[in-house]
Amino acid sequence: MSDYRIETKCVQGGYTPQNGEPRQIPIIQSTTFKYETSQEMGKLFDLEANGYFYSRLQNPTCDYVAAKICEMEGGTAAMLTSSGQAANFFAIFNIASCGDHIVSCATIYGGTFNLFSVTMKKMGIDFTFIAPDCSDEELKAAFKPNTKAVFGETIANPALTVLDIERFASAAHAHGVPLVIDNTFATPVNCRPFEWGADIVTHSTTKYLDGHGAGVGGCIVDSGKFDWKANAEKFPGLCTPDHSYHGITYVEKFGQGGAFITKATAQLMRDFGASQSPQTAFLLNLGLESLHVRVPRHCENALAVAKYLKENDRISWVVYPGLEGDKFYETAQKYMPNGTCGVVSFGVKGGREAAEKFMNGLKLASIATHVADARTCCLHPASATHRQMNESELVAAGISGDLVRFSCGLENAQDLIDDIEQALNAI
Ligand SMILES: *Cc1c(COP(=O)(O)O)cnc(C)c1O
């Protein structure tokens, strides 16, 4: 599949049926897998042989779908997780533990910010948050001797800042650590971070990849490009023997392209059990088959809505990285020349109260804690996803009280604009 273009990978990647096998990815709805001898089973437990034994660790349906996303991103290995939260947690916790430090963009999804700044902090992992458009000096100053990774979102949810992936990748690599990118909003249709130097990609597949609001899920993909061995002192988990698997060393046994995902599966999925169900993976794959057709339409609708809002005098500001004049327009053009995402952020004149009234007046767009759905939806982050943040954290995350996050679905663009117009008139 590796030579095919993204559209073909969306449709046919990951699963190639043999003679007489099901054309569609089968749902292997089984917790467990049978073996003839204890010896064969034992080899699986030692990671000495390949094979399925228990669906908490691996399931064929999930692996087919992970393999498709892996091809779409241009990686060497991938795994599905139960949610985007689990994907980001695993991606970081796989290489950082108590006493370690991570450099992260401040403009990230509220749930990820909470995971990092509250829950992972309790586990002894320290985070330094920096602006995506910080100076080179600020970026450099964020690193510490115990830094293990740099984290950011291609397009931040909901601040819609765009990460200069090459700049962050070279800073990470200069310090001997990988760049982990959450590519949820851009999707591999619009941006493939590995092509710009990122090392690990994560997704909340709940969003565009599923695309229909049907299943919560996540994914982690490894580019296979990061040289763990060259930085072995920073990554003992990958480069020294794992005593919970009879002393295997992941980089030795599974190579640079397989070590990260194998370790995350063998240790983190084993111990935390954040696995995706085969049913959800099946639904996710239906979404993936049309991703390349849907994403451009989401982007077209969002651009039409952003242009309309920009000209509307009831709107105080509009942020959409695909809109000419946007602070991140040039960066977006570099990394996503074919389109950015379907989400537009804007401020309603009159602040928080007007924003809430506006949202209550919408008929077509529903209020939902969701984005990237076929159906248009909107949210007031300051009172929902980001309500745990204090004022200064909200400012750093790019969230103001009047901010409305508007996720354009696949409806007719003029119908969306008409709906916005009547809701603005009704404030
Ligand atoms: C939604 C989202 C997440 C969390 O994903 P879940 O599937 O809801 O757990 C992480 N990152 C980004 C950018 C998101 O939009």
The ligand as a Tripos MOL2 file, in Angstrom:
@<TRIPOS>MOLECULE
LIG
   15    15     1     0     0
SMALL
NO_CHARGES

@<TRIPOS>ATOM
      1 C1        -11.1810   15.2320   21.3980 C.3       1 LIG1
      2 C2         -9.7260   15.3930   21.3920 C.ar      1 LIG1
      3 C3         -8.9180   14.6160   22.2280 C.ar      1 LIG1
      4 C4         -9.4780   13.6130   23.2050 C.3       1 LIG1
      5 O1        -10.0550   12.5730   22.4970 O.3       1 LIG1
      6 P1        -11.2300   11.6200   23.0850 P.3       1 LIG1
      7 O2        -11.4460   10.6820   21.9750 O.co2     1 LIG1
      8 O3        -12.3900   12.5130   23.3840 O.co2     1 LIG1
      9 O4        -10.6890   10.9870   24.3140 O.co2     1 LIG1
     10 C5         -7.5530   14.7790   22.1520 C.ar      1 LIG1
     11 N1         -7.0140   15.6850   21.3040 N.ar      1 LIG1
     12 C6         -7.7760   16.4630   20.5030 C.ar      1 LIG1
     13 C7         -7.1180   17.4430   19.5990 C.3       1 LIG1
     14 C8         -9.1560   16.3470   20.5190 C.ar      1 LIG1
     15 O5         -9.8850   17.1190   19.7170 O.3       1 LIG1
@<TRIPOS>BOND
     1     1     2 1
     2     2     3 ar
     3     2    14 ar
     4     3     4 1
     5     3    10 ar
     6     4     5 1
     7     5     6 1
     8     6     7 2
     9     6     8 1
    10     6     9 1
    11    10    11 ar
    12    11    12 ar
    13    12    13 1
    14    12    14 ar
    15    14    15 1
@<TRIPOS>SUBSTRUCTURE
     1 LIG1         1 GROUP 0 **** ****
